[in-house]
Amino acid sequence: MSDSVENRYVRLVTKCMMRGLLIFMLSIGIIITQDKERLFSLFFTNQIPFTEIFPALAFIFSCVYIWYYTWMGAKLRRRRLQIWIGYTRAVVVAAFVVLAHQYF
């Protein structure tokens, strides 16, 4: 891979990760402000309207989106990018575990 192609790939991966983090933070904010008990379990029993479960779906989508693009970026062997990917994955996993523990 040439240097310019690799630089464009790095920019693409970082832009996608930033978009995913934006969606991730917005969905966490909405979930926290709603503060519903057993939000995810109500989703499976069809007792909750879609407008209240949409932030949870956005959260799950953003987790998958971020994880995919960190996987794509992990192919590159740039130290600063690898550190940023590691921190991003740690935040995603920690937030997912905390929200799952809170609402399941």
Helices and strands as residue ranges (DSSP letters): H 3-34, H 39-44, H 50-73, H 79-103
